[in-house]
Amino acid sequence: MVTAPSTESDADTGSRASASPWLAPIARAIPALIVGLVITFTPDHSASMGLVSLGIFGAVSAVVLVLTTLRLGAGEPLRSLHRGLSVIAAVAAAAAFALVAGLEGNLLPFLLLTLGAYGVFAGAYEVVWGLRHRGISPLARDGITVGAGTVILALILVAVGDSVSAVGFFGAYAVIVGVYLVIAGFSAKWADTPKEHPAS
């Protein structure tokens, strides 16, 4: 009679720990911040460097997205977002690494094409997810913002004619998105924290 409530409480605690949606955007921010900072402090802004950076960003992001999906609760809306983004990131990473390994010469058109395609597909997917989950997930608005920023990256690349600008914009995008995701994660955590009201 005494141990049953404790077991149920432990199960509830474990369930809450496994379903921590506020941690998901923070984990997702890590590869973005790392790649963005590396690009910022690296003088090499060649097209091959951009493709390698995109490949690392996509591969690590895909792993992080899959791991966070497994940690989220079954009914958490972020699961569908992270599943979709993990596939897009993995495809972008595979394409970037394949282009660097298999091609020589001017890689700028391939960098713009691969990075632009990632921006369009990942950005549009996240915007649609955010619009569909308004009022359902506290992170829906952040999804719309990040998705719109990713699409804007793709649009900027249309007007870019050199690798220095392309890689620089990608690095700036990664840093901005990384910082925004960290803020979004902690904002969601603080919003979920019950406020204690003093006894009157």
C-alpha positions as CSV (number, residue, x, y, z in Angstrom):
1,M,0.0,0.0,0.0
2,V,2.9,2.3,0.7
3,T,5.1,1.5,-2.3
4,A,2.4,1.7,-5.0
5,P,2.1,5.6,-4.9
6,S,5.9,5.9,-5.0
7,T,6.1,3.7,-8.1
8,E,3.4,5.7,-9.9
9,S,5.2,8.9,-8.9
10,D,8.4,7.6,-10.3
11,A,6.7,6.6,-13.5
12,D,5.2,10.0,-13.9
13,T,8.6,11.7,-13.2
14,G,10.2,9.5,-15.8
15,S,7.5,10.3,-18.3
16,R,7.9,14.0,-17.7
17,A,11.7,13.7,-18.0
18,S,11.5,11.8,-21.3
19,A,9.0,14.4,-22.7
20,S,11.0,17.6,-22.3
21,P,10.2,19.6,-25.5
22,W,12.1,22.6,-24.3
23,L,15.4,20.7,-24.5
24,A,14.8,19.8,-28.2
25,P,15.4,23.2,-29.7
26,I,18.5,23.7,-27.4
27,A,19.9,20.4,-28.6
28,R,19.2,21.4,-32.2
29,A,21.0,24.7,-31.7
30,I,24.3,23.0,-30.8
31,P,25.4,22.0,-34.4
32,A,24.2,25.3,-35.8
33,L,26.2,27.3,-33.3
34,I,29.3,25.2,-33.7
35,V,29.3,25.3,-37.5
36,G,28.4,29.0,-37.5
37,L,31.3,29.9,-35.2
38,V,33.7,27.7,-37.2
39,I,32.8,29.5,-40.4
40,T,33.0,32.9,-38.7
41,F,36.5,32.4,-37.5
42,T,37.8,30.4,-40.5
43,P,39.4,32.5,-43.3
44,D,38.7,29.8,-45.9
45,H,35.3,30.7,-47.4
46,S,35.7,28.6,-50.5
47,A,32.9,26.6,-52.1
48,S,34.4,23.3,-50.9
49,M,34.6,24.7,-47.4
50,G,31.0,25.6,-47.6
51,L,30.0,22.2,-48.8
52,V,32.0,20.5,-46.0
53,S,30.4,22.8,-43.5
54,L,26.9,22.0,-44.9
55,G,27.7,18.3,-44.8
56,I,28.8,18.4,-41.1
57,F,25.9,20.6,-40.2
58,G,23.4,18.3,-41.9
59,A,24.9,15.1,-40.5
60,V,25.2,16.2,-36.9
61,S,21.8,17.9,-37.1
62,A,20.2,14.7,-38.4
63,V,21.7,12.7,-35.5
64,V,20.6,15.3,-32.9
65,L,17.1,15.4,-34.4
66,V,16.7,11.7,-34.4
67,L,17.9,11.4,-30.8
68,T,15.6,14.1,-29.6
69,T,12.7,12.5,-31.5
70,L,13.3,9.3,-29.5
71,R,13.4,11.2,-26.2
72,L,10.1,13.1,-26.8
73,G,6.8,11.8,-25.6
74,A,4.6,9.9,-28.1
75,G,2.1,12.7,-28.4
76,E,4.6,15.6,-28.6
77,P,4.1,17.6,-31.8
78,L,7.8,18.2,-32.1
79,R,8.3,14.6,-33.1
80,S,6.9,15.1,-36.6
81,L,9.0,18.3,-37.1
82,H,12.2,16.6,-36.0
83,R,11.5,13.5,-38.1
84,G,11.0,15.5,-41.2
85,L,13.9,17.8,-40.6
86,S,16.2,14.9,-39.9
87,V,15.5,13.4,-43.3
88,I,16.1,16.7,-45.1
89,A,19.3,17.4,-43.2
90,A,20.6,13.9,-43.9
91,V,19.9,14.2,-47.6
92,A,21.6,17.6,-47.7
93,A,24.7,16.2,-45.9
94,A,24.9,13.2,-48.2
95,A,24.7,15.5,-51.3
96,A,27.3,17.9,-49.9
97,F,29.8,15.2,-49.0
98,A,29.3,13.4,-52.4
99,L,29.9,16.7,-54.3
100,V,33.1,17.5,-52.4
101,A,34.4,13.9,-52.9
102,G,33.4,13.4,-56.5
103,L,33.9,16.8,-58.2
104,E,36.8,19.1,-58.8
105,G,37.0,22.7,-60.1
106,N,34.3,25.3,-59.6
107,L,32.0,24.0,-56.9
108,L,30.2,27.3,-56.3
109,P,27.1,26.4,-58.4
110,F,26.8,23.1,-56.5
111,L,27.1,24.8,-53.2
112,L,24.4,27.3,-54.1
113,L,22.2,24.6,-55.4
114,T,22.6,22.3,-52.4
115,L,22.4,25.0,-49.8
116,G,19.5,26.7,-51.5
117,A,17.6,23.4,-51.8
118,Y,18.1,22.7,-48.1
119,G,16.8,26.2,-47.3
120,V,13.7,25.8,-49.4
121,F,12.7,22.3,-48.2
122,A,13.7,22.6,-44.6
123,G,12.3,26.2,-44.3
124,A,9.0,25.4,-46.0
125,Y,8.6,22.2,-43.9
126,E,9.1,24.0,-40.7
127,V,6.8,26.9,-41.6
128,V,4.0,24.5,-42.5
129,W,4.6,22.6,-39.3
130,G,4.4,25.8,-37.3
131,L,1.2,27.0,-39.0
132,R,-0.5,23.6,-38.5
133,H,0.4,23.5,-34.8
134,R,-0.5,27.0,-33.7
135,G,-2.4,26.7,-30.4
136,I,-1.1,23.2,-30.0
137,S,2.6,23.5,-29.5
138,P,4.2,26.5,-27.6
139,L,7.1,26.2,-30.1
140,A,4.9,26.6,-33.2
141,R,5.6,30.4,-33.5
142,D,9.3,29.7,-33.2
143,G,9.0,27.1,-35.9
144,I,7.5,29.6,-38.2
145,T,10.2,32.1,-37.5
146,V,13.1,29.7,-38.0
147,G,11.5,28.3,-41.1
148,A,11.0,31.7,-42.6
149,G,14.7,32.5,-41.8
150,T,15.8,29.3,-43.6
151,V,13.7,30.2,-46.7
152,I,15.2,33.7,-46.6
153,L,18.7,32.1,-46.7
154,A,17.7,30.3,-49.9
155,L,16.4,33.5,-51.4
156,I,19.6,35.4,-50.5
157,L,21.7,32.8,-52.2
158,V,19.9,33.4,-55.5
159,A,21.6,36.8,-55.6
160,V,25.0,35.6,-54.5
161,G,27.7,35.3,-57.0
162,D,30.8,34.3,-55.0
163,S,31.7,31.7,-52.4
164,V,32.8,34.1,-49.8
165,S,29.4,35.7,-49.6
166,A,27.6,32.3,-49.8
167,V,29.6,30.7,-47.0
168,G,29.5,33.9,-44.9
169,F,25.7,34.1,-45.2
170,F,25.4,30.4,-44.2
171,G,27.6,31.0,-41.2
172,A,25.6,34.0,-40.1
173,Y,22.4,32.1,-40.6
174,A,23.7,29.2,-38.5
175,V,24.7,31.5,-35.6
176,I,21.4,33.5,-35.6
177,V,19.3,30.3,-35.8
178,G,21.4,28.7,-33.0
179,V,21.0,31.6,-30.7
180,Y,17.3,31.9,-31.5
181,L,16.7,28.2,-30.8
182,V,18.4,28.4,-27.4
183,I,16.2,31.4,-26.5
184,A,13.1,29.5,-27.7
185,G,14.0,26.5,-25.6
186,F,14.5,28.3,-22.4
187,S,11.4,30.5,-23.0
188,A,9.4,27.3,-23.4
189,K,10.9,25.9,-20.2
190,W,10.1,29.0,-18.2
191,A,6.6,29.2,-19.6
192,D,6.0,25.6,-18.4
193,T,7.4,26.3,-14.9
194,P,4.5,26.6,-12.5
195,K,4.4,29.9,-10.8
196,E,4.2,29.9,-7.0
197,H,1.6,32.2,-5.6
198,P,2.1,33.5,-2.0
199,A,-0.6,32.5,0.4
200,S,-3.1,35.4,1.1
